[in-house]
Each structure stands twice: as structure tokens, then as C-alpha cells.
Amino acid sequence: PEVINGRTHQATVVDLSPWVEYEFRVVASNSVGIGEPSRPSALLKTKAAVPVVAPTNISGGGGSRSELVITWEPVSEELQNGEGFGYVVMFRPLGSTTWTKAVVASVESSKYVYRNESITPLSPFEVKVGVYNNEGEGTLSSVSIIYSGEDEPQMAPAGASALSVSATAVEVSWLPIPWNRHTGRVLGYEVRGW
């Protein structure tokens, strides 16, 4: 810290974090050296301020059909800058000009799920997540692209055939289902026999 003139008996401490409790000590010094520190002052909390740190790791996706799942890493308590802390989630379909805004009032929240039957599967959305407290709205994250949930496959595999390879084994083959932008990727198949 800055050394203060010996005839001065007060100082202004700057660059502290908002809404944080601090205690202070004073140390006297001269040409010989530094003395013992004073007893700590009483705890003093700085005033609240609008939060300035946006959530990080904005991602999401997955979920069910007609859902947009948005996740983020929560902002730590020392960066919330005051009471009434929460998150502002903004999203819009890619290419749209109108943002939809939702408020998540829980400090511990790290996820928001938007459900709407008009959302088509695997639709790209622009998403940003911001913060607020009782002092006002703070910073928004940069825009991330997140896709809405997939739908189940709408067609059965074609060309199923079976070939006996031994007394206890049959090899089954089929044509793969093509990738469909509206239903998503096929993660696996189930083979049933009777």
C-alpha cells in the first residue's frame, strides 16, 4: 500500500470490492523500520453495486423435443456485489431480431429450460446470460449458439436381413437411417428377435 505522510491521520482506501466485509490495520514506519500493526478495525462492509462479472461457460442443448436447455457456470458470491442477485437469460432463434428474456432469481441456479411446442428439433438459438442484483442489471455474456432438443427418429431402418452364421448365431444387417436436421443424429439401434 501507499506510504502516508506521518502528519496524516486518515486515508481513503480505494479499489475495494463492493458488498464485501473488510477490516483494516495501520502500521507505523520510520527510517529504522516498521513497527507492530494496530489492532484490526471493526468489520465494515462496502456498499452494494451493480454486478460487473457475467456468467461463463454458456452452453446447453439436449433436453426433450420442444425444449431449449441453457446452462452456465454460476457467479461466485464475492462477485455478486449485493443482495437480490440473480440471472437474466436472453435467447432468440438464429437470424431473428427479437430477444426473449427470462429472469432466474436463484443465486445457485446454473440452468434454464425454455419449453415451447413451436420449437422445432435441433434449431439453433443465440443465447446470452447476464446478472442482476437490487442495484440493477449488470454485464451480459457474449453470444453462444445452442441447439434445441432432438426428436425421436421418425422412420424405421430399411433393408433388414438376417444370415445364419452358426447353430447359435445370426448376423442381422440393415440400411442406416439418414441424418435428419429435424430429428437429429441416430445414437444407436435396437435389434429385436422372436
Backbone bond lengths (Angstrom), bond angles and torsions (degrees), N, CA, C in turn:
res aa  C-N    CA-C-N  psi(-1)  N-CA   C-N-CA  omega(-1)  CA-C   N-CA-C  phi
1 P - - - 1.467 - - 1.518 111.60 -
2 E 1.293 115.21 161.52 1.459 121.57 -179.21 1.531 110.24 -66.98
3 V 1.334 116.41 139.58 1.461 121.46 177.90 1.527 107.81 -81.57
4 I 1.334 116.46 132.66 1.458 121.95 -176.50 1.526 108.89 -105.52
5 N 1.316 116.87 143.57 1.458 123.70 179.88 1.531 109.73 -54.33
6 G 1.341 117.19 142.40 1.459 123.09 -176.52 1.511 114.64 -65.17
7 R 1.336 118.39 -17.22 1.461 120.51 179.17 1.532 111.27 -91.12
8 T 1.333 117.94 -2.00 1.467 122.27 -179.25 1.519 109.36 -94.72
9 H 1.324 116.22 138.90 1.464 119.93 -177.87 1.522 113.01 -121.71
10 Q 1.306 117.37 17.54 1.464 120.88 173.98 1.522 109.30 -155.94
11 A 1.328 115.19 157.79 1.466 120.15 -179.70 1.525 108.69 -151.52
12 T 1.303 116.34 155.79 1.465 121.96 175.15 1.524 107.84 -104.75
13 V 1.305 115.77 122.99 1.463 120.85 178.94 1.522 106.94 -93.77
14 V 1.332 117.47 128.33 1.464 121.86 -175.71 1.524 110.67 -117.71
15 D 1.314 115.14 172.82 1.472 124.29 178.04 1.527 112.73 62.93
16 L 1.326 116.08 34.12 1.464 119.96 174.36 1.526 108.66 -87.02
17 S 1.310 116.58 161.23 1.460 121.35 177.78 1.527 109.91 -83.73
18 P 1.337 117.62 142.44 1.463 120.08 177.97 1.533 111.66 -67.74
19 W 1.340 116.03 148.70 1.461 124.20 171.79 1.527 112.00 58.84
20 V 1.345 115.83 39.52 1.465 121.72 179.24 1.526 107.51 -127.11
21 E 1.340 116.37 139.70 1.458 120.46 177.55 1.527 109.89 -82.97
22 Y 1.339 115.38 133.35 1.459 121.66 178.98 1.530 108.90 -127.64
23 E 1.321 116.29 155.03 1.451 122.21 165.77 1.524 106.55 -130.67
24 F 1.320 116.51 154.39 1.462 120.76 -172.37 1.526 110.43 -128.51
25 R 1.330 115.75 152.21 1.465 123.59 172.85 1.519 107.64 -131.81
26 V 1.315 114.83 153.58 1.465 119.92 177.44 1.526 107.27 -119.06
27 V 1.324 116.02 137.30 1.458 122.64 179.31 1.533 107.98 -121.86
28 A 1.327 116.83 130.20 1.472 120.67 177.28 1.530 108.62 -92.44
29 S 1.341 114.91 146.72 1.465 119.15 178.30 1.522 109.47 -142.10
30 N 1.312 114.90 154.70 1.466 120.90 173.98 1.521 107.81 -146.46
31 S 1.325 116.73 -165.90 1.465 120.13 -176.82 1.526 112.56 -67.39
32 V 1.315 117.46 -19.56 1.463 120.78 -179.68 1.523 111.48 -83.16
33 G 1.333 116.91 -35.75 1.461 119.30 -178.84 1.513 113.06 162.91
34 I 1.316 115.00 -159.35 1.464 122.54 -176.54 1.520 108.30 -111.90
35 G 1.345 116.38 134.29 1.455 121.48 179.87 1.523 112.02 -85.64
36 E 1.316 115.27 -172.48 1.466 121.23 178.41 1.530 109.68 -72.99
37 P 1.323 117.77 148.26 1.473 119.65 177.23 1.530 111.28 -73.95
38 S 1.321 114.52 155.17 1.459 120.34 175.96 1.530 109.58 -69.15
39 R 1.322 115.54 169.79 1.463 118.58 171.10 1.526 107.78 -65.22
40 P 1.329 117.72 153.31 1.478 119.17 179.65 1.527 110.91 -65.85
41 S 1.301 115.51 146.52 1.459 120.78 174.22 1.528 108.71 -69.97
42 A 1.310 115.65 170.92 1.468 119.54 172.23 1.529 108.09 -65.38
43 L 1.346 115.80 154.12 1.464 119.60 177.21 1.519 109.76 -64.60
44 L 1.317 115.70 137.12 1.459 121.38 178.82 1.515 108.19 -134.02
45 K 1.326 115.71 128.53 1.468 120.15 179.63 1.523 109.19 -96.63
46 T 1.329 116.66 131.71 1.464 121.12 176.16 1.523 109.20 -70.05
47 K 1.317 116.49 162.24 1.461 121.40 -178.65 1.525 110.46 -71.27
48 A 1.329 114.94 157.73 1.466 120.89 178.31 1.522 110.08 -73.00
49 A 1.325 115.98 159.31 1.462 122.63 177.66 1.524 108.38 -149.56
50 V 1.308 116.01 163.42 1.462 121.05 175.42 1.528 108.88 -61.68
51 P 1.340 119.25 135.18 1.473 119.43 179.73 1.530 111.23 -66.08
52 V 1.323 116.12 144.58 1.466 120.36 -176.72 1.523 112.86 -118.29
53 V 1.333 118.11 -5.40 1.468 120.69 -178.93 1.525 109.12 -105.48
54 A 1.320 116.59 122.09 1.460 121.85 179.27 1.521 110.34 -85.00
55 P 1.331 117.64 155.78 1.468 120.22 174.77 1.530 110.60 -60.41
56 T 1.334 115.47 155.09 1.463 121.25 179.13 1.518 110.10 -116.37
57 N 1.326 116.22 175.13 1.465 123.97 178.52 1.523 111.82 53.19
58 I 1.331 116.38 52.11 1.461 121.18 177.66 1.523 107.22 -72.53
59 S 1.324 116.30 121.75 1.464 120.81 179.76 1.517 107.81 -153.81
60 G 1.313 116.84 -156.21 1.461 120.48 -178.77 1.505 110.36 143.59
61 G 1.328 114.91 -142.30 1.455 121.07 -175.84 1.516 109.73 90.94
62 G 1.306 115.54 -178.41 1.459 119.65 -176.50 1.509 109.61 75.27
63 G 1.310 116.21 -149.95 1.454 119.67 -177.74 1.512 111.17 79.25
64 S 1.302 115.34 -175.06 1.464 121.96 -178.12 1.517 110.57 -89.88
65 R 1.330 113.83 173.56 1.461 119.72 175.74 1.526 108.43 -58.23
66 S 1.316 117.56 143.68 1.460 125.29 179.58 1.520 113.00 68.37
67 E 1.340 117.60 23.10 1.460 121.33 177.51 1.523 110.76 -124.23
68 L 1.318 114.44 144.86 1.459 121.83 170.01 1.525 105.86 -118.90
69 V 1.337 117.32 114.77 1.455 122.33 -178.26 1.530 108.05 -101.82
70 I 1.349 116.09 124.78 1.457 122.36 -178.56 1.524 108.05 -121.17
71 T 1.337 116.57 129.92 1.468 120.54 179.22 1.530 109.65 -127.59
72 W 1.334 115.79 158.87 1.460 121.94 178.28 1.519 109.38 -156.16
73 E 1.319 115.45 166.96 1.463 120.96 174.99 1.528 107.63 -91.70
74 P 1.334 117.69 123.89 1.471 119.66 -176.16 1.530 112.65 -61.93
75 V 1.327 115.15 154.05 1.461 122.24 177.73 1.531 107.99 -82.25
76 S 1.323 116.88 133.20 1.468 120.99 -178.06 1.530 110.76 -66.25
77 E 1.322 114.76 156.20 1.470 121.36 -174.49 1.525 113.10 -57.91
78 E 1.327 117.15 -38.93 1.471 119.01 -177.37 1.525 113.31 -70.49
79 L 1.334 117.64 -9.62 1.470 121.35 178.54 1.520 112.84 -107.86
80 Q 1.340 117.14 6.47 1.468 120.55 -178.06 1.530 112.49 -81.02
81 N 1.324 116.94 -20.58 1.474 124.50 170.56 1.521 116.09 63.65
82 G 1.345 119.38 10.32 1.456 119.17 176.76 1.510 112.50 161.03
83 E 1.338 114.49 177.92 1.470 120.92 179.86 1.522 110.74 -78.38
84 G 1.336 115.09 163.88 1.459 120.35 177.47 1.519 112.89 73.60
85 F 1.326 116.76 30.91 1.473 120.70 -176.03 1.526 110.97 -75.11
86 G 1.326 116.25 142.74 1.462 122.31 175.71 1.520 110.17 -163.78
87 Y 1.322 114.48 -171.98 1.469 120.97 -175.57 1.526 110.98 -120.51
88 V 1.323 114.91 146.82 1.459 123.04 174.07 1.521 106.52 -112.96
89 V 1.332 116.48 120.83 1.461 121.58 -179.43 1.525 107.73 -108.73
90 M 1.337 116.31 125.07 1.468 121.18 179.47 1.525 108.73 -123.82
91 F 1.336 115.62 136.15 1.459 119.64 -179.07 1.524 109.80 -152.15
92 R 1.337 114.69 156.52 1.465 121.33 176.86 1.520 108.27 -157.35
93 P 1.336 117.84 150.11 1.463 119.40 174.77 1.531 109.54 -59.79
94 L 1.311 116.54 141.76 1.462 121.13 -179.96 1.527 109.02 -55.63
95 G 1.320 117.16 127.35 1.456 122.36 -179.41 1.518 113.33 96.47
96 S 1.330 118.42 -13.07 1.460 122.31 178.46 1.528 109.21 -80.77
97 T 1.326 116.52 159.31 1.467 120.56 178.19 1.528 112.45 -105.88
98 T 1.330 117.05 -11.28 1.463 120.88 -175.46 1.523 110.96 -103.57
99 W 1.340 115.93 126.25 1.456 121.74 178.83 1.531 109.84 -90.51
100 T 1.317 116.40 141.41 1.459 122.74 168.30 1.519 106.73 -97.89
101 K 1.336 115.77 135.88 1.466 120.44 -174.96 1.523 109.31 -120.72
102 A 1.342 116.00 134.12 1.465 122.12 176.22 1.520 108.39 -131.19
103 V 1.328 115.80 147.07 1.458 121.53 178.86 1.526 108.91 -110.51
104 V 1.326 116.68 129.79 1.461 123.10 176.81 1.525 106.25 -113.57
105 A 1.340 115.97 107.19 1.464 120.57 -169.90 1.525 114.20 -82.78
106 S 1.304 118.92 -7.40 1.465 120.95 -177.19 1.522 111.23 -86.13
107 V 1.339 115.72 128.05 1.468 122.11 179.64 1.526 111.52 -60.63
108 E 1.335 116.50 -38.24 1.470 121.26 -175.06 1.526 113.06 -81.81
109 S 1.320 118.60 -7.82 1.462 121.41 -175.01 1.519 111.77 -61.52
110 S 1.328 114.61 144.37 1.459 120.37 175.19 1.531 110.15 -140.51
111 K 1.346 116.27 17.47 1.463 119.82 -175.95 1.527 109.98 -154.60
112 Y 1.329 115.24 142.85 1.460 121.78 173.52 1.525 107.12 -137.45
113 V 1.337 116.70 134.66 1.464 121.56 179.10 1.521 108.09 -119.17
114 Y 1.326 116.15 119.96 1.467 122.49 176.60 1.519 107.79 -101.09
115 R 1.337 116.44 124.45 1.466 121.62 179.92 1.527 109.05 -114.44
116 N 1.338 115.09 130.27 1.459 120.31 178.07 1.524 107.60 -159.69
117 E 1.316 116.63 125.02 1.474 121.27 -177.21 1.525 112.78 -61.82
118 S 1.331 117.75 -19.16 1.470 119.78 -178.66 1.526 112.72 -80.93
119 I 1.339 118.32 -8.96 1.471 120.66 179.51 1.521 108.45 -73.84
120 T 1.312 116.04 123.17 1.461 119.63 176.31 1.531 109.08 -83.23
121 P 1.330 116.96 149.11 1.467 119.59 -178.75 1.527 112.59 -58.25
122 L 1.316 114.95 144.86 1.468 124.14 177.81 1.525 113.76 53.69
123 S 1.328 116.52 39.65 1.469 120.44 176.15 1.524 109.24 -88.12
124 P 1.335 117.97 135.19 1.469 119.76 178.48 1.532 111.20 -78.74
125 F 1.326 115.72 137.74 1.460 122.81 176.65 1.522 109.55 -125.91
126 E 1.322 115.96 143.88 1.458 121.29 169.05 1.520 106.68 -87.34
127 V 1.327 116.69 132.36 1.465 121.22 -175.17 1.528 109.53 -134.14
128 K 1.326 115.90 139.95 1.462 121.22 169.49 1.529 108.04 -142.50
129 V 1.326 115.59 147.28 1.462 121.28 -177.04 1.526 108.02 -125.31
130 G 1.321 115.40 131.77 1.456 121.03 -179.76 1.517 111.32 -122.47
131 V 1.318 115.76 -172.95 1.459 122.09 -177.00 1.527 109.70 -132.21
132 Y 1.336 115.82 159.35 1.455 121.35 174.20 1.522 108.44 -152.64
133 N 1.313 115.93 162.29 1.459 122.43 168.76 1.523 107.22 -147.71
134 N 1.318 118.09 -169.76 1.468 120.94 -177.29 1.529 113.09 -62.26
135 E 1.330 117.14 -17.38 1.468 120.95 179.95 1.525 112.44 -85.05
136 G 1.346 117.61 -17.85 1.463 120.29 178.81 1.519 112.10 140.98
137 E 1.341 114.90 -176.85 1.465 121.33 179.65 1.518 109.85 -84.01
138 G 1.331 115.00 140.60 1.458 121.00 -178.88 1.510 112.22 -107.64
139 T 1.305 114.86 -145.51 1.450 123.73 -172.54 1.527 112.43 -74.13
140 L 1.338 115.54 146.85 1.465 122.31 173.06 1.525 109.08 -103.90
141 S 1.326 116.29 148.40 1.462 120.52 174.95 1.520 109.42 -70.31
142 S 1.310 116.52 169.39 1.463 120.04 172.09 1.533 108.10 -71.23
143 V 1.307 116.72 165.08 1.469 121.91 -176.31 1.526 110.42 -76.31
144 S 1.333 115.68 134.53 1.465 122.68 173.93 1.526 108.14 -118.86
145 I 1.324 116.27 150.66 1.468 121.45 175.91 1.521 108.24 -99.17
146 I 1.339 116.40 123.93 1.460 122.88 -179.71 1.520 107.86 -130.11
147 Y 1.326 115.81 141.70 1.459 121.12 -177.91 1.525 111.04 -100.79
148 S 1.331 115.41 142.72 1.463 120.41 176.29 1.530 109.68 -68.57
149 G 1.322 115.43 169.76 1.465 120.92 -177.49 1.523 113.59 -63.09
150 E 1.313 115.25 157.05 1.458 121.58 178.91 1.525 110.13 -84.50
151 D 1.317 115.91 169.26 1.457 122.80 174.01 1.518 107.77 -112.99
152 E 1.341 116.79 161.74 1.464 118.51 177.98 1.524 109.59 -69.89
153 P 1.334 118.03 154.50 1.472 120.27 178.16 1.528 110.57 -56.13
154 Q 1.318 115.81 139.63 1.464 121.12 -175.93 1.523 113.01 -99.22
155 M 1.331 117.52 1.03 1.464 119.70 -179.65 1.514 109.88 -140.58
156 A 1.320 115.10 154.70 1.460 120.79 178.38 1.528 109.49 -88.69
157 P 1.345 117.65 152.09 1.466 119.33 174.67 1.533 109.58 -60.18
158 A 1.307 116.96 145.38 1.474 121.92 -179.97 1.529 109.51 -105.71
159 G 1.305 115.57 166.03 1.462 121.91 173.03 1.507 114.76 69.39
160 A 1.332 118.19 29.92 1.463 119.69 179.82 1.521 109.84 -65.82
161 S 1.343 116.47 134.35 1.457 121.73 177.16 1.517 108.77 -145.55
162 A 1.304 115.59 155.61 1.466 120.65 -179.44 1.515 109.00 -129.20
163 L 1.334 116.13 144.24 1.456 122.80 179.62 1.520 107.70 -134.77
164 S 1.299 115.90 124.48 1.459 120.44 178.82 1.526 108.41 -73.60
165 V 1.352 116.32 126.70 1.458 120.43 -179.04 1.527 111.81 -111.60
166 S 1.328 117.56 -16.74 1.463 121.14 176.13 1.523 107.87 -163.98
167 A 1.338 115.36 -176.58 1.464 119.93 -179.83 1.520 111.86 -68.02
168 T 1.354 117.56 -18.96 1.464 119.65 -176.53 1.528 113.13 -127.63
169 A 1.326 119.11 10.06 1.458 120.64 -177.39 1.518 111.50 -138.77
170 V 1.314 114.74 142.85 1.458 122.55 176.62 1.527 107.04 -130.37
171 E 1.319 116.74 134.45 1.455 121.23 175.65 1.521 108.51 -95.30
172 V 1.335 115.85 122.92 1.466 121.40 -179.52 1.518 108.16 -108.93
173 S 1.319 117.11 135.63 1.469 120.71 177.74 1.523 109.31 -134.47
174 W 1.331 116.18 158.76 1.457 122.45 -179.68 1.520 108.87 -158.34
175 L 1.322 116.23 166.55 1.459 121.95 176.56 1.527 108.24 -85.51
176 P 1.307 117.74 135.77 1.476 118.77 -178.73 1.533 111.23 -67.53
177 I 1.322 115.54 152.39 1.456 120.70 173.87 1.522 107.32 -77.74
178 P 1.325 118.03 128.97 1.469 119.21 -179.68 1.524 110.99 -66.39
179 W 1.329 115.56 150.75 1.465 120.85 176.89 1.515 109.00 -62.61
180 N 1.315 116.17 137.54 1.453 121.24 -178.98 1.526 107.82 -127.53
181 R 1.304 116.72 124.85 1.458 120.83 -178.04 1.523 112.60 -59.12
182 H 1.314 117.52 -27.59 1.464 120.00 -175.86 1.521 113.18 -87.92
183 T 1.305 117.99 -24.14 1.471 118.41 -179.41 1.521 111.91 -111.11
184 G 1.319 117.72 -18.15 1.454 119.62 175.95 1.508 113.72 99.15
185 R 1.329 114.37 -168.50 1.459 120.39 -176.46 1.534 109.55 -87.61
186 V 1.312 114.99 149.29 1.461 120.48 176.21 1.519 107.12 -85.16
187 L 1.336 117.06 122.00 1.460 121.27 -177.90 1.516 112.43 -91.05
188 G 1.324 117.69 -16.37 1.457 119.26 -179.42 1.521 111.36 179.38
189 Y 1.301 115.40 171.19 1.467 122.55 178.38 1.521 107.99 -125.71
190 E 1.310 114.98 157.41 1.466 121.61 175.33 1.519 107.28 -121.15
191 V 1.321 116.70 126.73 1.461 121.15 179.78 1.529 108.43 -103.97
192 R 1.311 115.50 124.12 1.460 120.62 -179.51 1.521 109.27 -115.75
193 G 1.306 116.12 140.89 1.471 120.23 177.95 1.531 109.93 -134.28
194 W 1.294 117.06 152.48 1.460 121.67 177.04 1.508 109.95 -151.83
